[in-house]
Amino acid sequence: MNSVYLNGKTLPIEEACVSVLDRGFLLGDGVYEVIPAYAGKLFRLDQHLERLNNSLGAIGIINPHTHGEWKTILQKLVTEHGTDDYSVYLQVTRGVAAKRDHVFPEEVIPTVFVMCNPIPPVDDTILQYGVTAITLDDIRWKRCDIKAITLLANVILKQEAHDADAAEAILIKDGMALEGAASNLFIVMKGKIITPPKSNQLLPGVTRDLVLELAEVNGIPFKERPVMKQELLNAQEIWLTSSTREILPVTKLDNERVNDGKPGAFWINMIDLYRQYKQQLKEMA
């Protein structure tokens, strides 16, 4: 099915239109979320909605729906699409104002848009051989903890990685590795999983948090602390996490092999734990 949700209505995507005066279109004034749905069941919905609420609050938009209303809207659209695996994209902008102005307008109604896209299975060659990444200077703004629709800097960085035949760009600021252009970052050093701590410099990833939960439950040593660029060169393993690409092993960075150039034992264990967690969810559906 090719239906989407827009401002209270489910309709064919070809019929979904917003005003040219919408502040999302004119100013990038809005936030978004991407939520996986496996076997028709939304994955980590509470955590995604909490992050959505935090992003909305950070830019002064009152959440247009309660948690229960969001669940109804999202689940209904997912159910209409069937029981395959989907990524659910939802976007909330400040809405349509009478004129283009940087100052927040009064008494505007947020624009709410939701669509589903199939999640393609991860290529077996990626799981077997890993992916390539490059390091780039972080050119983004200072509120990367807000999941804002203003993604031009991320787009430029991701395209630079693509042009270098890399799957991702790992972003560096003041000598520290923060995250990818569209992912969170993990390394393994001396038998411990390490990820940069949450701050305004990176997105609080839902998959990132799940990896840490799985590590804690299964007795795997981990630590949240700054990761220096130099440590990437000496890491046993490097991972990238996101809602739709899950956990990817980086086996080549800046044209140099990571360790022996193969997905490592810690990643093999973690991706197995992650798949078990997903399977339990599907069995509950």
C-alpha positions as CSV (number, residue, x, y, z in Angstrom):
1,M,0.0,0.0,0.0
2,N,1.1,3.5,-0.7
3,S,-0.9,5.5,1.8
4,V,0.4,8.1,4.3
5,Y,-1.0,10.1,7.2
6,L,-1.3,13.8,7.0
7,N,-3.1,16.1,9.6
8,G,-5.7,13.5,10.6
9,K,-6.3,11.8,7.3
10,T,-5.0,8.7,5.7
11,L,-4.7,9.2,1.9
12,P,-2.7,8.1,-1.1
13,I,0.8,9.7,-1.1
14,E,0.1,11.3,-4.5
15,E,-2.7,13.3,-2.8
16,A,-0.7,14.4,0.2
17,C,0.1,18.1,0.0
18,V,1.2,20.8,2.4
19,S,1.1,24.6,2.0
20,V,4.1,26.4,0.5
21,L,3.8,28.6,3.6
22,D,4.5,25.7,6.0
23,R,7.5,26.6,8.1
24,G,9.0,23.1,7.6
25,F,9.2,23.9,3.9
26,L,10.4,27.5,4.3
27,L,12.6,27.3,7.3
28,G,13.2,23.7,8.2
29,D,11.2,24.5,11.4
30,G,10.3,21.0,12.6
31,V,11.5,17.6,14.0
32,Y,11.2,14.0,13.0
33,E,11.5,10.4,14.1
34,V,12.2,7.1,12.4
35,I,10.7,4.1,14.1
36,P,11.2,0.5,12.9
37,A,8.2,-1.9,12.8
38,Y,8.9,-5.6,12.7
39,A,6.1,-8.1,11.9
40,G,3.6,-5.3,12.2
41,K,4.8,-4.2,15.7
42,L,6.4,-0.9,16.4
43,F,9.9,-1.3,17.9
44,R,10.9,0.6,21.0
45,L,7.9,3.0,20.5
46,D,8.0,4.5,24.0
47,Q,11.7,5.5,23.6
48,H,11.1,7.0,20.2
49,L,8.1,9.0,21.4
50,E,10.0,10.2,24.4
51,R,12.8,11.5,22.1
52,L,10.1,13.1,19.8
53,N,8.6,14.9,22.8
54,N,12.1,16.1,23.9
55,S,12.8,17.4,20.4
56,L,9.5,19.2,20.2
57,G,10.0,20.7,23.6
58,A,13.5,21.9,22.7
59,I,12.1,24.0,19.8
60,G,9.0,25.2,21.5
61,I,6.3,23.1,19.7
62,I,3.6,21.6,21.9
63,N,3.2,17.9,21.1
64,P,0.1,17.7,18.9
65,H,-0.8,14.2,20.2
66,T,-0.7,12.2,23.4
67,H,1.3,9.0,23.6
68,G,-1.8,7.0,23.1
69,E,-2.9,9.0,20.1
70,W,0.5,8.6,18.5
71,K,0.4,4.9,19.1
72,T,-3.1,4.7,17.5
73,I,-2.0,6.7,14.4
74,L,1.2,4.9,13.9
75,Q,-0.1,1.4,14.5
76,K,-3.0,1.9,12.2
77,L,-0.8,3.0,9.3
78,V,1.6,0.1,9.9
79,T,-1.3,-2.4,10.1
80,E,-2.6,-1.1,6.7
81,H,0.8,-1.8,5.2
82,G,0.9,-5.4,6.3
83,T,3.3,-7.5,8.4
84,D,6.6,-6.9,6.6
85,D,9.3,-4.9,8.2
86,Y,8.9,-1.1,7.8
87,S,10.5,2.1,8.9
88,V,7.9,4.6,10.0
89,Y,8.9,8.2,9.3
90,L,7.0,10.9,11.2
91,Q,7.5,14.6,11.0
92,V,6.1,17.5,12.9
93,T,6.6,21.1,11.7
94,R,5.5,24.3,13.4
95,G,2.8,24.6,10.8
96,V,1.5,27.2,8.3
97,A,1.9,30.9,9.2
98,A,0.5,33.9,7.4
99,K,4.0,35.1,6.4
100,R,7.6,34.0,6.4
101,D,9.2,35.2,9.6
102,H,12.0,33.9,11.7
103,V,10.1,34.6,14.9
104,F,7.7,31.9,16.1
105,P,4.2,32.7,15.0
106,E,1.3,32.6,17.4
107,E,-1.7,30.3,17.2
108,V,-0.4,28.0,14.4
109,I,-1.4,24.3,14.2
110,P,1.5,21.9,13.8
111,T,1.7,19.9,10.5
112,V,1.9,16.1,11.2
113,F,3.0,13.7,8.5
114,V,3.7,10.0,8.7
115,M,4.7,7.5,6.1
116,C,6.0,3.9,5.9
117,N,8.9,2.5,3.8
118,P,10.0,-1.1,3.6
119,I,13.2,-1.9,5.5
120,P,15.5,-3.8,3.1
121,P,17.3,-6.8,4.6
122,V,21.0,-6.1,5.4
123,D,23.2,-7.4,2.6
124,D,24.9,-10.6,3.7
125,T,28.2,-9.3,2.3
126,I,28.0,-6.4,4.8
127,L,27.5,-8.7,7.7
128,Q,30.4,-10.9,6.5
129,Y,32.9,-8.2,5.5
130,G,31.7,-5.1,7.3
131,V,31.6,-1.5,5.9
132,T,34.0,1.3,5.1
133,A,33.9,4.6,6.8
134,I,35.8,7.9,6.6
135,T,36.4,10.6,9.2
136,L,35.3,14.2,8.5
137,D,35.2,17.4,10.4
138,D,31.9,18.0,12.1
139,I,30.3,21.0,10.4
140,R,26.9,20.7,12.1
141,W,25.2,23.0,14.6
142,K,25.4,22.9,18.4
143,R,22.1,21.1,19.1
144,C,22.6,17.8,17.5
145,D,20.6,16.2,20.3
146,I,17.4,17.6,18.6
147,K,16.2,15.4,15.8
148,A,15.6,18.4,13.6
149,I,14.6,18.2,9.9
150,T,17.3,20.7,9.1
151,L,19.8,18.1,7.9
152,L,21.7,19.9,5.1
153,A,25.1,19.5,7.0
154,N,24.4,15.8,7.5
155,V,23.5,15.5,3.8
156,I,26.7,17.1,2.7
157,L,28.8,14.9,5.0
158,K,26.9,11.7,3.9
159,Q,27.4,12.6,0.3
160,E,31.1,13.1,0.8
161,A,31.3,9.6,2.3
162,H,29.3,8.2,-0.6
163,D,31.7,9.9,-3.1
164,A,34.5,8.2,-1.3
165,D,32.8,4.8,-1.6
166,A,32.2,4.7,2.2
167,A,29.0,3.8,4.0
168,E,29.3,6.5,6.6
169,A,31.3,9.6,7.8
170,I,32.4,9.5,11.4
171,L,32.4,13.1,12.6
172,I,35.3,14.7,14.5
173,K,35.2,17.8,16.6
174,D,38.1,19.1,18.8
175,G,39.9,15.8,18.4
176,M,36.9,13.7,19.6
177,A,34.9,11.2,17.5
178,L,31.2,12.0,18.1
179,E,28.9,9.9,15.9
180,G,28.2,9.3,12.2
181,A,26.4,11.6,9.9
182,A,23.3,9.3,10.3
183,S,24.4,6.9,13.1
184,N,25.8,6.5,16.6
185,L,29.3,5.4,17.2
186,F,30.8,2.5,19.3
187,I,34.3,1.2,19.6
188,V,35.8,-1.8,21.4
189,M,39.0,-1.2,23.3
190,K,40.7,-3.7,25.6
191,G,37.7,-5.9,25.8
192,K,35.2,-3.1,26.6
193,I,32.5,-1.5,24.5
194,I,32.8,2.3,24.5
195,T,30.4,5.0,23.2
196,P,30.5,8.8,23.5
197,P,28.2,10.1,26.3
198,K,25.0,11.9,25.5
199,S,25.3,15.6,25.0
200,N,24.2,18.4,22.7
201,Q,26.9,17.2,20.3
202,L,25.2,14.0,19.3
203,L,21.7,12.4,18.9
204,P,20.5,10.2,21.8
205,G,20.1,7.1,19.6
206,V,17.4,4.6,20.5
207,T,19.4,1.7,19.0
208,R,22.5,3.1,20.9
209,D,20.6,2.8,24.2
210,L,19.4,-0.7,23.4
211,V,23.0,-1.9,22.7
212,L,23.9,-0.6,26.1
213,E,20.9,-2.3,27.7
214,L,21.8,-5.6,26.0
215,A,25.4,-5.3,27.2
216,E,24.4,-4.7,30.8
217,V,21.9,-7.5,30.9
218,N,24.4,-9.9,29.4
219,G,27.4,-8.9,31.5
220,I,29.4,-7.3,28.7
221,P,31.7,-4.5,29.9
222,F,30.9,-1.1,28.6
223,K,31.5,2.6,29.3
224,E,30.1,5.9,28.1
225,R,33.0,8.3,27.7
226,P,34.6,10.6,25.1
227,V,36.3,8.8,22.2
228,M,39.4,10.4,20.8
229,K,40.0,10.3,17.0
230,Q,43.3,8.6,17.7
231,E,41.5,5.8,19.5
232,L,39.7,4.9,16.3
233,L,43.0,3.9,14.7
234,N,43.8,1.5,17.6
235,A,40.3,0.1,18.2
236,Q,39.7,-3.6,18.3
237,E,36.3,-2.9,16.6
238,I,34.2,0.0,15.4
239,W,30.4,-0.1,15.1
240,L,27.7,2.2,13.8
241,T,24.1,2.0,15.0
242,S,20.8,3.3,13.7
243,S,17.2,2.4,13.8
244,T,17.0,1.1,10.2
245,R,20.6,-0.2,9.8
246,E,20.8,-1.6,13.3
247,I,24.5,-2.5,14.1
248,L,27.1,-2.3,11.4
249,P,30.7,-3.3,11.8
250,V,33.3,-0.9,10.4
251,T,36.2,-2.9,9.0
252,K,38.0,-0.2,7.1
253,L,38.5,3.5,8.2
254,D,40.2,6.1,6.1
255,N,41.6,3.4,3.8
256,E,43.1,1.5,6.8
257,R,41.9,-1.8,8.1
258,V,40.3,-1.8,11.5
259,N,42.2,-4.5,13.4
260,D,42.3,-7.5,11.1
261,G,39.8,-6.0,8.7
262,K,36.9,-8.4,9.7
263,P,33.8,-8.1,11.9
264,G,35.0,-8.8,15.4
265,A,33.9,-11.2,18.1
266,F,32.2,-8.5,20.2
267,W,30.1,-7.4,17.2
268,I,29.2,-11.0,16.3
269,N,27.9,-11.5,19.9
270,M,26.0,-8.2,20.0
271,I,24.3,-8.6,16.7
272,D,23.2,-12.1,17.8
273,L,21.7,-10.6,21.0
274,Y,20.0,-7.9,19.0
275,R,18.5,-10.4,16.7
276,Q,17.2,-12.5,19.6
277,Y,15.6,-9.3,21.1
278,K,13.9,-8.6,17.7
279,Q,12.7,-12.3,17.4
280,Q,11.1,-12.1,20.9
281,L,9.3,-9.0,19.7
282,K,8.0,-10.8,16.6
283,E,6.8,-13.8,18.6
284,M,4.8,-11.4,20.8
285,A,3.1,-9.8,17.8
